[in-house]
C-alpha cells in the first residue's frame, strides 16, 4: 500500500514532494560524523573511547539512513518497519553518549554495575519497539506511522533524563578536577555533546508535538557542531591520543561544506562550479597539509631537543650544587687547621716558645704568609659557595665609611712601605651621613681592592678616596699599576677570571675576590666597576653605595646576594 500524499514519489529521488533541505541536512552531517569517527578510531589505535565514538557515529548514520528512506519511500509497510526502530536508535544514541562522557572524563571503563543500569534503560524500548504499545496504525494521508503518546513520552523522558545526567555529571567532574587543561577539556566536551543532544531532542520532540517532521532536519546539524568540538579537542589538547593539526581540520571542513552543495544545487552551472571548487580545495589542501605536516614534525623534533637540553640543564644544576656543597664542606674542614697553623706560627714568631733563630724566623714568616694566602683562598671559596646557595648572612648597622676606610689604609701602610709605594687617602672635608651596611662585608671588599692595587703596582702610588655624591657615596681605589686590557674589563668580576697581566706579575690567586666583592656590593644595593685607559696606565676600582636603601633593615639578615 502506498501513501496518498506522495503518489508519484520515486525512492531517493529529489522531487518537489521531498523537503529541499532533506539531503543537505542528512547526508553531509552523517558523512562528517562517520569520517571523523573512523579517523579517530584508526589514529587512536582502536582504544575503547574511539570505539564508543565510532558506535555513536554508526548509530547516528543508521538513524539518518532510516529517516531518509522513510521520507523518500512511499511504501507504507517499509515506513512502518523503519519507524518502529526509531525509539531504539534514539535511546541507544543517548546511552552511548553518556557512556562516552564517562570514559572520556574518567579515562577508564565504567563499572559493570553502571553498564547494567544502561542495559536496563534500553531494555523496555527494545522489548516494546515492535508492538502496538509503540505503533498502533498508519496515516496514509501524511505517510506517517501513528505512535502511542505514552510510549513517545517514555522514550523522550528517558532521553531528557540522560541529557540532565550528562550535564550534572559534567559539572560535578569539572569542579572536582584541579588541572586547568583537564577542566577545559571537560567543559568543551560537555558543551559540544549537550548542544548535539539538545538540538536532536528538541527538534524531534517539537516535530512530534506539532506533527511536522520536517523540523527534525534542523536537529541533525548539532552533530556537526559536536564533531567540531571534538576536532578542537584533538587539535588543541591531543584528545584521544590523536595528533592532528588545524590545517587538516580546516581542509576537511571545507571539503565537507563544498561537497554538501552537490546534494543541494539544482542548476548544472552551479554543480560544475562546485565541482571545480571541490577539486581545487582537495588539491590545494593536500599540499597545505603536507607543508604543515613537515613544519609540525620539525617543531616536535625541536621540542624533543629542548626537553633533552632541559633535562641536561637540570642535571648540570644538580652537579653544580653538589660541587658548591663539596667546596663548602672542604673549605670548612680546611679553615680549622689553617687557623691553628696561623695561631701557632704567630706565637712562635712572638717568642712565646723561646727565642727563634733569625734563619728559622725567616722561614716561619714565609710559612705565615703562605698560610695567610691559603686562608684567604678558603674564605673566598666559602663565600662563593654561600653566595650560590643564597646563604650569605649580613649584619646591617649604621657605619661611618670614612672611618672604616681610614682604618683599612692604616693597616696597609707597612705593606706599601715595604714595596716603596706611596699610599694616600683622600676624605671629604665634612663628615658624610652614616650608611646602613654590613661593615665587615664592605671592609672585606675594600681591603681586597687595596691589596690588589698594591700587589699589581710596581712603582708609583695608590690613592684611596671617599667621595660624597648626590644620594650616594663613592669609594675609589686608584693605582699607577699594570692597568687593564679593554677585553678583560667585561669579565673581571666573574668567577675564576684573572687578566693576563695579573697572572704574569703574580702567579697566586684564584680569581674569586672580585666576584665575591661584586655580590656583596650588589646585595647592599650598590655598584662596583673598574676603569682603565689600558695596559701600563693604571686602573681605578670604584664602589658606589646609596645613602638610603629602602630594601635594607638594621640587624642580622639572610638577604641573599644576587648571582651575577
C-alpha positions in Angstrom: 0.0 0.0 0.0 1.4 3.4 -1.0 0.9 6.8 0.6 -1.7 9.1 -0.8 0.5 12.2 0.0 3.2 11.1 -2.4 1.6 9.1 -5.2 4.3 9.9 -7.8 7.4 9.8 -5.5 10.4 7.8 -6.6 12.7 6.2 -4.0 15.6 8.5 -3.1 14.9 10.9 -6.0 14.8 14.6 -5.2 11.3 15.8 -6.1 9.0 18.6 -5.2 7.4 16.4 -2.5 10.6 16.0 -0.5 11.8 18.9 1.7 14.6 20.8 -0.1 16.8 20.6 3.0 16.5 16.8 3.4 19.6 15.6 1.7 21.7 18.6 2.8 20.8 18.0 6.4 21.1 14.2 6.4 24.0 13.2 4.1 26.7 15.7 4.9 26.1 15.5 8.6 26.1 11.7 8.6 29.3 11.6 6.4 31.1 14.2 8.6 30.3 12.2 11.8 31.3 8.9 10.2 34.5 10.1 8.7 35.6 11.8 12.0 34.6 8.7 13.9 36.6 6.4 11.6 39.6 8.8 11.6 39.8 8.8 15.4 39.2 5.1 15.6 42.1 4.4 13.3 44.5 7.1 14.6 44.0 6.3 18.2 44.9 2.6 17.8 41.3 1.5 18.3 41.1 2.3 22.0 37.9 2.0 23.9 37.0 5.7 23.7 37.3 5.7 20.0 35.2 2.5 19.7 32.4 4.2 21.6 32.6 7.3 19.4 32.6 5.2 16.3 29.5 3.4 17.7 27.8 6.8 18.2 28.5 7.8 14.6 27.3 4.5 13.2 24.1 4.7 15.2 23.6 8.2 14.0 24.2 7.1 10.4 21.7 4.3 10.9 19.1 6.8 12.1 19.8 9.1 9.1 19.5 6.2 6.6 16.2 5.0 8.1 14.9 8.6 8.2 15.9 9.2 4.6 14.2 6.0 3.5 11.1 6.9 5.5 10.9 10.3 3.8 11.5 9.0 0.3 9.8 5.6 0.2 6.0 5.7 -0.5 5.6 2.1 0.7 3.7 2.2 4.0 5.0 -1.2 5.0 8.6 0.0 4.7 7.8 3.2 6.5 6.1 1.3 9.4 9.0 -1.2 9.6 11.7 1.6 9.8 9.6 3.8 12.1 9.5 1.1 14.7 13.3 1.2 15.1 13.5 5.0 15.8 12.9 4.8 19.6 15.6 2.1 19.9 18.1 4.0 17.9 17.2 7.3 19.6 17.6 6.0 23.2 20.7 3.9 22.2 22.3 7.1 20.9 21.8 8.9 24.2 23.0 6.0 26.2 26.2 5.8 24.1 26.8 9.5 24.5 26.5 9.1 28.3 28.9 6.1 28.1 31.3 8.2 26.0 31.3 11.1 28.5 32.1 8.8 31.4 35.0 7.1 29.7 36.4 10.5 28.3 36.3 12.2 31.7 37.4 9.3 33.9 40.0 7.9 31.4 38.7 4.3 32.2 35.8 2.0 31.5 32.7 2.2 33.6 31.8 -0.4 36.3 29.7 -3.5 35.5 27.0 -2.1 37.8 26.7 1.1 35.7 26.7 -1.0 32.5 23.8 -2.9 34.0 21.9 0.4 34.6 22.5 1.4 30.9 21.1 -2.0 29.8 18.0 -1.6 32.0 17.4 1.8 30.4 17.5 0.2 26.9 15.6 -3.0 27.8 12.0 -1.6 27.8 12.5 0.2 24.5 13.9 -2.9 22.9 11.1 -5.1 24.1 8.3 -2.8 23.1 9.5 -1.1 19.9 7.8 -3.6 17.5 4.5 -3.9 19.5 1.3 -1.9 19.3 2.2 -0.3 22.5 4.6 1.8 20.3 2.8 1.8 16.9 -0.9 1.4 16.5 -1.6 2.4 12.9 -0.5 4.3 9.8 -1.7 7.6 8.4 -1.9 7.1 4.6 -2.7 10.7 4.0 0.5 12.1 5.6 2.5 8.9 5.1 3.5 8.7 8.8 3.2 6.0 11.4 0.9 6.6 14.3 2.7 6.3 17.6 1.2 5.8 21.1 1.5 9.0 23.1 2.5 7.1 26.2 5.4 5.4 24.5 6.5 8.7 23.0 6.6 10.3 26.4 8.5 7.3 27.8 11.5 7.4 25.4 11.6 11.2 25.2 11.5 11.2 29.0 14.4 8.7 29.1 16.3 11.0 26.7 15.7 14.1 28.8 16.9 12.2 31.9 20.1 11.2 30.2 20.6 14.8 29.0 20.4 16.1 32.5 22.5 13.2 33.8 25.4 14.2 31.4 25.0 17.8 32.5 25.1 17.1 36.2 28.0 14.6 35.8 30.0 17.1 33.7 29.5 20.0 36.1 30.5 17.8 39.1 33.7 16.5 37.5 34.6 20.0 36.2 34.7 21.4 39.7 36.3 18.3 41.1 39.2 18.5 38.6 42.1 20.7 39.7 44.2 20.8 36.4 43.3 23.7 34.2 43.7 21.8 30.8 41.6 18.9 32.1 38.8 21.2 33.2 38.8 22.9 29.9 38.5 19.6 28.0 35.6 18.5 30.2 33.8 21.8 29.6 34.3 21.6 25.9 33.2 18.0 25.6 30.1 18.5 27.8 29.1 21.7 25.9 29.6 20.1 22.5 27.7 16.9 23.2 24.9 18.6 25.1 24.4 21.0 22.1 24.0 18.0 19.8 21.7 16.1 22.2 19.6 19.2 22.9 19.2 20.0 19.2 18.4 16.4 18.4 15.9 16.1 21.2 14.2 19.5 20.8 13.7 19.2 17.0 12.3 15.6 17.3 10.0 16.4 20.2 8.7 19.6 18.6 8.2 17.8 15.3 6.2 15.1 17.1 4.2 17.6 19.1 3.1 19.8 16.1 3.1 16.8 13.7 5.6 18.4 11.3 8.6 16.1 10.9 10.4 18.5 8.6 11.7 20.2 11.8 13.8 17.0 12.5 16.2 18.0 9.8 17.5 21.0 11.7 18.3 19.0 14.7 20.9 16.9 12.8 23.2 19.9 12.4 24.0 19.5 16.1 26.1 16.5 15.2 28.4 18.7 13.0 28.8 21.1 16.0 29.7 18.2 18.3 32.3 16.9 15.7 33.7 20.5 15.6 34.2 20.4 19.4 35.9 17.0 19.1 38.1 18.4 16.4 39.1 21.3 18.6 39.9 18.9 21.5 42.1 16.9 19.2 44.0 19.9 17.7 44.4 21.8 21.0 44.7 19.1 23.6 45.7 15.9 21.6 42.5 14.2 22.9 42.1 10.5 22.1 45.9 10.4 21.8 45.5 11.6 18.2 47.9 14.0 16.6 46.2 16.3 14.1 46.8 19.9 13.2 44.5 22.8 12.4 45.2 22.6 8.6 43.8 19.1 8.4 40.7 20.0 10.2 40.2 23.1 8.1 40.6 21.3 4.8 38.3 18.5 5.9 35.6 21.1 7.0 35.9 22.9 3.6 35.7 19.7 1.6 32.6 18.6 3.5 30.9 22.0 3.1 31.7 22.3 -0.6 30.8 18.6 -1.2 27.5 19.1 0.6 26.5 21.5 -2.1 26.2 18.6 -4.6 23.1 17.5 -2.7 21.6 20.9 -2.6 22.4 22.5 -6.0 20.0 22.0 -8.9 21.5 24.3 -11.5 24.1 22.5 -13.8 26.3 25.6 -13.8 26.3 25.7 -10.1 27.1 22.0 -10.0 30.1 22.5 -12.4 31.4 25.4 -10.4 31.0 23.5 -7.2 32.9 20.5 -8.7 35.8 22.8 -9.7 35.9 24.4 -6.3 35.8 20.9 -4.7 38.8 19.6 -6.8 40.8 22.8 -6.2 40.2 22.6 -2.4 41.4 19.0 -2.3 44.4 19.8 -4.5 45.5 22.9 -2.5 44.6 21.1 0.8 46.9 18.2 0.0 50.0 20.5 -0.4 49.0 22.6 2.6 48.6 19.6 4.8 51.9 18.2 3.6 53.7 21.5 4.2 52.2 21.9 7.7 53.0 18.3 8.5 56.7 18.9 7.8 56.6 22.0 9.9 54.9 20.1 12.8 57.5 17.4 12.5 60.3 19.9 12.8 58.6 21.5 15.7 58.3 18.2 17.5 62.0 17.4 16.9 62.9 20.8 18.2 60.7 20.2 21.3 62.5 16.8 21.9 65.9 18.5 21.7 64.6 21.3 24.0 63.3 18.7 26.5 66.7 16.9 26.4 68.5 20.2 27.0 66.2 21.0 29.9 67.0 17.6 31.5 70.7 18.1 30.9 70.5 21.6 32.3 68.8 20.3 35.5 71.5 17.7 35.8 74.2 20.3 35.4 72.5 22.4 38.1 72.5 19.3 40.4 76.2 18.8 39.7 76.9 22.5 40.3 75.1 22.4 43.6 77.0 19.2 44.5 80.2 21.0 43.6 79.3 24.0 45.7 78.4 21.8 48.6 81.7 19.9 48.3 83.6 23.2 48.2 81.7 24.4 51.3 82.4 21.2 53.3 86.0 21.1 52.2 86.6 24.8 52.9 85.1 24.4 56.4 87.4 21.4 57.1 90.4 23.3 55.8 89.8 26.5 57.7 90.2 25.0 61.1 93.7 23.6 60.7 94.8 26.8 58.8 93.6 28.9 61.7 95.5 26.7 64.1 98.7 26.9 62.0 98.4 30.7 61.9 98.0 30.9 65.6 101.0 28.6 66.5 103.3 30.4 63.9 102.3 33.8 65.4 103.1 32.5 68.9 106.5 31.2 67.8 107.4 34.4 66.0 106.4 36.4 69.0 108.8 34.3 71.2 106.1 32.6 73.3 108.1 29.3 73.0 111.5 30.9 73.3 113.9 32.8 71.1 113.8 31.8 67.4 117.0 32.0 65.3 116.9 34.5 62.5 117.1 31.9 59.8 114.2 30.0 61.3 112.3 33.2 61.8 112.6 34.0 58.0 111.2 30.5 57.2 108.3 31.0 59.7 107.5 34.4 58.1 107.2 32.6 54.7 105.0 29.9 56.3 102.8 32.5 57.9 102.5 34.4 54.6 101.6 31.3 52.6 99.2 30.1 55.3 97.5 33.5 55.3 97.1 33.4 51.5 95.7 29.9 51.7 93.2 31.1 54.4 92.1 33.9 52.2 91.5 31.4 49.3 89.5 29.1 51.6 87.4 32.1 52.8 86.7 33.1 49.1 85.7 29.6 48.3 83.4 29.6 51.3 81.9 32.9 50.3 81.3 31.6 46.7 79.5 28.5 48.0 77.4 30.6 50.3 76.5 33.1 47.6 75.4 30.3 45.2 73.4 28.7 47.9 71.8 32.0 49.0 73.2 31.6 52.5 75.2 34.8 52.9 74.4 36.4 56.2 74.6 40.2 56.6 74.7 42.3 59.8 73.5 45.7 58.7 74.3 48.6 61.1 74.9 52.3 60.8 78.6 52.8 59.7 80.8 55.8 59.2 82.5 54.8 55.9 85.4 57.3 56.2 86.5 55.8 59.5 86.3 52.3 58.1 88.4 53.2 55.0 90.9 55.2 57.1 91.4 52.2 59.4 92.0 49.9 56.4 94.5 52.3 54.8 96.5 52.3 58.1 96.7 48.5 58.1 98.3 48.6 54.6 100.9 51.3 55.3 103.5 48.7 56.3 102.9 46.7 53.0 103.1 49.9 50.9 106.4 51.0 52.5 107.9 47.5 52.0 107.2 47.9 48.3 108.3 51.5 48.2 104.9 52.7 47.1 103.0 55.8 48.3 99.6 55.0 49.8 97.4 58.1 50.2 93.9 58.6 51.5 91.5 61.4 50.5 88.5 62.0 52.7 85.7 64.7 52.4 86.1 67.9 54.5 82.8 67.3 56.2 81.6 64.0 57.6 79.2 62.1 55.4 76.0 60.5 56.7 76.3 57.1 58.1 75.3 54.2 55.8 73.3 51.2 56.8 75.7 48.5 55.7 77.4 45.3 56.9 80.8 46.9 57.9 82.7 43.6 57.7 81.5 42.9 54.1 82.4 46.5 53.0 85.7 46.2 54.7 86.4 42.9 53.1 85.7 44.2 49.6 87.6 47.4 50.1 90.5 45.6 51.7 90.7 43.2 48.7 90.8 46.1 46.2 93.5 48.0 48.1 95.5 44.7 48.4 95.2 44.1 44.7 96.2 47.7 43.9 99.4 47.3 46.0 100.0 43.9 44.6 99.9 44.9 40.9 101.7 48.2 41.2 105.5 48.2 40.8 106.1 51.9 41.3 104.1 55.0 41.9 101.2 55.3 44.2 97.8 54.1 45.3 95.2 56.6 46.3 92.1 55.7 48.2 89.3 58.3 48.1 85.9 58.6 49.8 83.6 61.0 47.9 80.1 62.2 48.7 77.8 62.5 45.7 74.1 63.3 45.3 72.3 60.4 47.0 75.3 58.1 47.1 78.8 57.6 48.4 81.8 56.6 46.3 85.0 54.7 47.3 87.7 54.9 44.7 91.0 52.9 44.7 93.3 54.4 42.1 96.7 53.0 41.2 99.6 53.5 38.8 99.9 49.8 38.2 99.6 47.4 35.2 96.2 48.6 34.0 93.5 46.5 32.4 93.0 45.3 28.8 89.6 46.5 27.4 88.7 42.9 26.5 89.4 41.8 30.1 87.3 44.6 31.7 83.9 42.9 31.0 84.9 39.6 32.7 86.9 40.9 35.7 84.0 40.2 38.1 83.3 36.7 37.0 84.3 33.6 38.9 87.9 32.2 38.4 88.8 35.1 35.9 92.1 36.8 36.0 93.6 39.1 33.4 96.8 38.1 31.5 98.8 40.9 33.1 98.0 39.9 36.6 98.9 36.2 36.0 102.3 37.3 34.6 103.0 39.5 37.6 101.5 37.4 40.4 101.1 33.7 39.9 99.0 33.2 43.1 95.3 34.0 43.1 92.1 32.1 42.1 90.1 35.0 40.6 87.4 34.9 43.2 87.9 38.1 45.2 86.2 40.5 42.7 83.3 38.0 42.1 82.6 37.8 45.8 83.1 41.6 46.2 80.6 42.4 43.5 78.0 40.1 45.1 78.5 41.8 48.4 78.1 45.3 46.9 75.0 44.4 44.9 73.4 43.0 48.0 73.8 46.4 49.5 72.0 48.0 46.5 75.3 49.4 45.2 77.6 49.1 42.2 81.2 48.2 41.6 83.2 48.5 38.4 86.7 49.2 37.0 88.1 51.9 34.8 91.5 51.9 32.9 93.0 53.6 29.9 94.8 50.3 29.0 97.8 48.2 29.9 100.5 50.0 31.9 98.3 53.1 32.5 97.0 52.2 35.9 93.4 51.4 36.9 90.6 52.7 39.2 88.2 50.5 41.0 85.0 52.2 42.1 82.4 51.3 44.7 79.1 53.2 44.9 76.7 52.8 47.8 73.3 54.6 48.2 72.9 56.8 51.3 69.4 55.4 51.7 68.5 51.8 50.7 64.8 51.0 51.5 65.4 47.3 50.9 67.8 47.1 53.8 66.9 47.0 57.5 69.2 47.2 60.5 70.1 43.8 62.1 71.1 40.4 61.0 69.6 39.4 57.7 69.8 36.3 55.4 69.3 38.6 52.4 70.7 36.5 49.5 73.3 38.1 47.3 72.4 38.5 43.7 74.0 35.8 41.5 75.9 37.6 38.6 
